[in-house]
Amino acid sequence: MTWAVIKRYADQIVPTIRKNDPQSIVIVGTPEYASRPDLVIGNKLSFENIMYTMHFYAAENFQSNHQGRRMGYVAKAIENGIPVFVTEFGTQNGWGDGENDFDMSAKWLKFLAEHKISWCNWNYSDSPLSGAVWKTGTCPNGPWTDDNLKESGKWIKQNLISPVDEWSKMP
């Protein structure tokens, strides 16, 4: 999906959202599976309180320096006044499965902290995928204990409870 197509849709839908909540922040998707906020540069939406998405999966490595390029897209967007919010990320591959890459995940969280970018993790469920934070069978009734967190869930929890100041000290 190109930015032009996404923007055309957002130009239609944001006024509807604003009728119901004039001050809310609206997060708008970006091209290439919500990973290219830099493509908004010079062509932002004309509404207030808009942010643009970024998604990443730390274990993805389609091409040489894949993760570094994606960080570059975000840095370029931020440098050009584009507000970015990471609405989805995983410590594993883009399918939300496979081996966790906590080293790259830590690099991302450090990068996000340095750029003051907030984030959400994918996925807060008990699916059999490695990216789910809960062990299969935990939902819907728990128990919601550390014993029922998967490896990725424990890592995410630790990074959620750590003070933001600590994120910038990550390796």
VOGU-3710 file (C-alpha; in Angstrom, 3 decimals, decimal comma):
1> mtwavikrya> 0,000/0,000/0,000  1,446/3,388/-0,916  1,422/6,432/1,331  -0,883/8,195/-1,168  -3,526/5,453/-0,762  -3,187/5,389/3,036  -3,363/9,183/3,218  -6,489/9,329/1,030  -8,216/6,903/3,387  -7,025/8,739/6,502
11> dqivptirkn> -8,259/12,048/5,070  -11,712/10,459/4,930  -11,732/8,632/8,268  -10,007/11,114/10,595  -12,885/13,663/10,376  -15,278/10,918/11,498  -13,054/10,156/14,486  -12,771/13,874/15,272  -16,584/14,225/15,358  -16,589/11,764/18,250
21> dpqsivivgt> -13,384/12,857/19,965  -11,873/16,110/18,698  -8,719/15,892/20,835  -7,816/12,215/20,549  -4,545/11,049/19,110  -5,093/9,164/15,878  -2,422/6,709/14,811  -2,216/6,215/11,060  -0,565/3,325/9,270  2,405/3,654/6,952
31> peyasrpdlv> 3,552/1,700/3,871  5,435/-1,598/3,882  3,505/-3,246/6,684  3,533/-0,088/8,814  7,324/0,194/8,759  7,966/3,334/6,700  7,097/6,502/8,625  9,784/8,255/6,587  7,528/8,084/3,518  5,246/10,630/5,224
41> ignklsfeni> 7,947/13,340/5,098  6,712/16,354/3,154  3,196/14,945/2,915  1,791/14,717/6,449  -1,902/14,679/7,165  -3,248/18,158/7,871  -4,885/17,221/11,185  -3,648/17,839/14,732  -2,727/14,987/17,093  -1,691/12,515/14,411
51> mytmhfyaae> 1,021/9,909/14,857  2,369/7,426/12,330  3,006/3,732/12,819  6,120/1,652/12,911  6,140/-2,138/13,183  9,206/-4,328/13,552  10,075/-7,900/14,360  13,542/-8,202/15,816  14,415/-11,597/14,321  13,565/-10,566/10,742
61> nfqsnhqgrr> 16,599/-10,211/8,529  15,374/-10,168/4,926  18,380/-8,276/3,647  21,740/-7,124/4,901  21,296/-4,624/7,745  17,499/-5,040/7,621  16,956/-3,801/11,182  19,438/-0,955/10,800  17,617/0,311/7,725  14,318/0,236/9,569
71> mgyvakaien> 15,799/2,206/12,449  17,028/4,641/9,818  13,493/5,085/8,487  12,304/5,989/11,974  15,241/8,308/12,684  14,699/10,122/9,392  10,987/10,532/10,143  11,665/11,888/13,641  14,345/14,267/12,319  11,725/15,623/9,929
81> gipvfvtefg> 9,052/16,195/12,565  7,005/13,048/11,946  5,633/11,706/15,274  6,069/7,923/15,408  4,509/5,284/17,643  5,528/1,620/17,495  2,114/0,018/17,514  3,479/-3,499/17,093  6,743/-5,318/17,611  7,901/-8,784/18,399
91> tqngwgdgen> 11,107/-10,329/19,638  10,821/-13,006/16,926  10,023/-13,151/13,184  7,233/-11,320/11,372  4,878/-14,251/11,761  5,171/-13,812/15,533  6,973/-17,114/15,831  10,422/-18,654/15,817  13,482/-17,918/17,891  13,520/-14,760/19,972
101> dfdmsakwlk> 16,210/-12,203/19,214  16,508/-10,409/22,515  19,777/-8,712/21,520  18,147/-6,959/18,553  15,017/-6,319/20,613  17,167/-4,580/23,239  18,828/-2,484/20,530  15,420/-1,449/19,297  14,166/-0,530/22,769  17,319/1,497/23,381
111> flaehkiswc> 16,833/3,252/20,028  13,183/3,951/20,839  14,061/5,304/24,290  16,726/7,588/22,838  14,159/8,957/20,375  11,393/9,078/23,014  9,151/6,741/21,027  6,510/4,691/22,836  5,787/1,089/21,898  3,394/-1,829/22,208
121> nwnysdspls> 4,359/-5,478/22,030  2,683/-8,147/19,941  0,967/-10,341/21,180  -0,735/-10,430/24,546  -2,333/-13,833/24,180  -1,717/-17,509/24,830  -1,447/-18,626/21,215  1,065/-21,388/20,467  3,332/-18,896/18,659  6,560/-17,961/20,442
131> gavwktgtcp> 5,573/-14,283/20,250  2,582/-14,732/22,539  3,444/-13,638/26,066  1,350/-16,297/27,840  1,783/-20,051/27,731  -0,955/-21,863/25,828  -3,978/-22,488/28,066  -3,476/-19,436/30,295  -6,251/-17,390/28,681  -8,975/-16,602/29,523
141> ngpwtddnlk> -8,817/-17,458/33,234  -5,123/-17,398/34,206  -3,459/-17,785/36,554  -1,620/-14,590/35,558  1,684/-15,489/37,163  5,273/-15,310/35,979  5,212/-19,115/35,739  2,702/-18,797/32,884  4,750/-16,282/30,897  6,639/-17,550/27,877
151> esgkwikqnl> 10,264/-16,547/27,385  9,224/-13,510/25,318  6,587/-12,587/27,901  9,160/-12,561/30,698  11,482/-10,391/28,607  8,710/-7,936/27,717  7,496/-7,759/31,317  11,005/-6,960/32,530  11,276/-4,157/29,987  7,846/-2,775/30,867
161> ispvdewskm> 8,578/-2,585/34,583  12,040/-1,071/34,130  12,141/2,710/34,378  12,476/4,463/31,041  15,826/5,841/32,193  17,129/2,282/32,275  16,189/1,608/28,634  18,759/4,037/27,342  21,423/2,116/29,287  20,694/-1,137/27,433
171> p> 23,587/-2,650/25,461
//
